[in-house]
Amino acid sequence: MKIYTRTGDAGQTSLTDGTRIPKDDVRIDAYGTVDELNSIIGLARAHKLEPELDDILQKIQNELFVVGSQLATPPGPMREKIPELPSDAVEQMEGVIDALSESLPPLTQFILPGGSHAAALLHMARTVCRRAERHTVALARAAITDPLYDRYLNRLSDLLFVAARWVNFKAEATEVFWEK
């Protein structure tokens, strides 16, 4: 099977149901940014994270494929064939955030993104997650989407922030505070 099809050479792409739309459509922005987020999480995972966090991030990467697939599928019969996020996915992430936060020093002021290389990548993933969330909010205004994806991405950015802090804590990397 060839990887290239040449069908996108004129600036259009196909959704999962075969519908052709411009590559700069808000739907493409939404699922494309989710794909970018997934890649950055993969890059962070390549830095040999603690196994418990690596397992969590691998699960999130799989869930992001579900989110991307759902966003790439307009309402209709095809959507029923696409996997869905568990209804408690947001609550599961909240449990992870709480568990990781238990070992961290209290946050009393803003911190600058950075520290270890892996933590810096998790901070970068957090900012891309926020952009993905903005795109899904825009898509929700233009099309029917599940509000679970907005909540999921919102909570995921929180998890990525806490994960970055946790990675720095485990690596004994100093958090740098914002100087007003």
Secondary structure per residue as TSV (DSSP state, phi and psi in degrees):
chain	resnum	aa	ss	phi	psi
A	1	M	-	360.0	130.2
A	2	K	-	-79.2	145.7
A	3	I	S	-81.0	-26.0
A	4	Y	-	-101.4	145.3
A	5	T	-	-119.2	-20.0
A	6	R	S	70.3	0.3
A	7	T	T	-74.3	-15.6
A	8	G	T	-99.7	5.9
A	9	D	T	-64.3	-21.8
A	10	A	T	-98.8	14.3
A	11	G	S	90.1	16.0
A	12	Q	E	-122.7	158.4
A	13	T	E	-140.7	167.2
A	14	S	E	-104.1	139.2
A	15	L	-	-81.9	175.5
A	16	T	T	-62.2	-25.3
A	17	D	T	-91.3	4.2
A	18	G	S	94.8	-9.9
A	19	T	-	-60.2	134.1
A	20	R	E	-96.2	131.0
A	21	I	E	-139.8	160.5
A	22	P	E	-63.9	147.0
A	23	K	T	-67.8	-13.3
A	24	D	T	-101.3	16.3
A	25	D	S	-66.0	149.5
A	26	V	H	-58.5	-31.9
A	27	R	H	-65.3	-40.5
A	28	I	H	-67.5	-40.8
A	29	D	H	-56.9	-42.5
A	30	A	H	-65.7	-57.2
A	31	Y	H	-76.2	-24.0
A	32	G	H	-67.5	-37.8
A	33	T	H	-72.3	-34.3
A	34	V	H	-62.2	-39.3
A	35	D	H	-64.7	-42.9
A	36	E	H	-60.1	-44.1
A	37	L	H	-57.8	-45.9
A	38	N	H	-59.5	-39.7
A	39	S	H	-66.4	-39.7
A	40	I	H	-68.2	-38.1
A	41	I	H	-62.2	-40.1
A	42	G	H	-61.5	-39.3
A	43	L	H	-64.7	-42.1
A	44	A	H	-62.7	-40.8
A	45	R	H	-65.0	-25.4
A	46	A	T	-68.7	-7.1
A	47	H	T	-94.0	25.3
A	48	K	T	53.3	63.3
A	49	L	-	-72.8	165.4
A	50	E	-	-54.3	138.2
A	51	P	H	-53.8	-38.0
A	52	E	H	-65.3	-38.0
A	53	L	H	-74.8	-39.4
A	54	D	H	-58.7	-42.6
A	55	D	H	-62.5	-41.0
A	56	I	H	-63.1	-45.3
A	57	L	H	-68.9	-33.6
A	58	Q	H	-64.6	-41.9
A	59	K	H	-60.7	-42.9
A	60	I	H	-63.6	-40.4
A	61	Q	H	-59.5	-41.9
A	62	N	H	-63.7	-40.6
A	63	E	H	-66.3	-34.9
A	64	L	H	-65.5	-31.4
A	65	F	H	-63.6	-38.6
A	66	V	H	-64.3	-47.7
A	67	V	H	-58.5	-48.1
A	68	G	H	-60.5	-41.9
A	69	S	H	-63.2	-42.5
A	70	Q	H	-64.4	-43.0
A	71	L	H	-66.7	-27.6
A	72	A	T	-83.6	1.3
A	73	T	S	-118.8	113.1
A	74	P	-	-69.7	162.0
A	75	P	S	-54.5	141.3
A	76	G	S	147.7	-176.1
A	77	P	G	-63.1	-27.8
A	78	M	G	-64.9	-32.9
A	79	R	G	-61.3	-31.4
A	80	E	G	-65.8	-19.8
A	81	K	G	-87.8	-10.2
A	82	I	S	-89.5	135.6
A	83	P	-	-58.2	157.4
A	84	E	-	-120.9	156.2
A	85	L	-	-68.0	148.7
A	86	P	-	-60.9	143.9
A	87	S	T	-62.2	-22.4
A	88	D	T	-101.8	20.2
A	89	A	H	-59.3	-39.5
A	90	V	H	-67.0	-43.2
A	91	E	H	-65.2	-36.3
A	92	Q	H	-61.8	-42.2
A	93	M	H	-65.0	-38.4
A	94	E	H	-60.7	-37.2
A	95	G	H	-63.4	-40.6
A	96	V	H	-65.1	-45.0
A	97	I	H	-58.3	-46.2
A	98	D	H	-62.7	-42.3
A	99	A	H	-65.6	-44.2
A	100	L	H	-67.1	-36.4
A	101	S	H	-67.5	-26.4
A	102	E	T	-56.0	-35.1
A	103	S	T	-92.0	-3.6
A	104	L	S	-91.3	148.0
A	105	P	-	-66.3	149.3
A	106	P	-	-58.4	145.6
A	107	L	-	-91.5	117.9
A	108	T	-	-112.6	-10.3
A	109	Q	S	-157.5	170.4
A	110	F	-	-66.9	144.5
A	111	I	B	-113.8	152.4
A	112	L	-	-84.8	139.4
A	113	P	S	-60.7	136.6
A	114	G	-	153.3	-147.9
A	115	G	S	95.4	-131.4
A	116	S	S	-70.3	163.3
A	117	H	H	-60.2	-44.9
A	118	A	H	-63.0	-41.5
A	119	A	H	-65.1	-40.5
A	120	A	H	-61.5	-38.4
A	121	L	H	-67.8	-36.3
A	122	L	H	-67.1	-36.1
A	123	H	H	-64.4	-40.4
A	124	M	H	-63.4	-42.4
A	125	A	H	-59.8	-38.4
A	126	R	H	-60.2	-43.4
A	127	T	H	-70.2	-36.0
A	128	V	H	-68.1	-35.3
A	129	C	H	-61.4	-42.3
A	130	R	H	-61.8	-38.8
A	131	R	H	-66.8	-41.9
A	132	A	H	-59.5	-41.1
A	133	E	H	-61.6	-43.7
A	134	R	H	-60.2	-39.8
A	135	H	H	-68.5	-38.0
A	136	T	H	-69.7	-32.9
A	137	V	H	-64.6	-43.7
A	138	A	H	-62.8	-41.3
A	139	L	H	-63.3	-38.8
A	140	A	H	-61.6	-30.6
A	141	R	H	-73.0	-28.1
A	142	A	H	-96.5	-19.2
A	143	A	S	-153.1	168.8
A	144	I	-	-80.2	121.5
A	145	T	-	-135.1	163.9
A	146	D	-	-83.4	123.5
A	147	P	H	-61.9	-14.1
A	148	L	H	-58.8	-34.4
A	149	Y	H	-66.9	-38.8
A	150	D	H	-63.8	-45.3
A	151	R	H	-64.2	-41.9
A	152	Y	H	-59.7	-49.4
A	153	L	H	-67.5	-35.7
A	154	N	H	-61.5	-47.0
A	155	R	H	-71.5	-34.4
A	156	L	H	-62.1	-38.1
A	157	S	H	-63.4	-36.6
A	158	D	H	-63.8	-44.1
A	159	L	H	-62.0	-41.9
A	160	L	H	-65.3	-35.8
A	161	F	H	-63.3	-48.9
A	162	V	H	-65.4	-38.9
A	163	A	H	-62.5	-39.8
A	164	A	H	-62.7	-44.4
A	165	R	H	-61.9	-41.8
A	166	W	H	-64.6	-42.0
A	167	V	H	-62.4	-43.5
A	168	N	H	-63.7	-40.6
A	169	F	H	-61.1	-46.5
A	170	K	H	-64.3	-34.2
A	171	A	T	-85.6	0.3
A	172	E	T	55.9	34.9
A	173	A	-	-87.1	135.8
A	174	T	-	-74.2	133.4
A	175	E	-	-80.7	135.2
A	176	V	-	-100.3	124.0
A	177	F	B	-86.4	147.6
A	178	W	-	-66.5	130.7
A	179	E	-	-97.3	118.4
A	180	K	-	-70.7	360.0
